[in-house]
Amino acid sequence: MEKAYSYRFYPTPEQESLLRRTLGCVRLVYNKARHLRTQTWYEKQERVGYAETSSM
């Protein structure tokens, strides 16, 4: 038997601001890493792994 749970929360305006800022930063870092990995593949046909991406 599988169960699923659904949660919802209502952040305060201060928490909402912090969440938006944090997610914006996460999105920026992810997009830059994705771009670098894609660019490296098309230019050199080399894979950039997690360790290299994380060290950047």
Secondary structure, DSSP 8 states (H G I E B T S, - for coil): ------------HHHHHHHHHHHHHHHHHHHHHHHHHHHHHHHH-----HHHHHH-
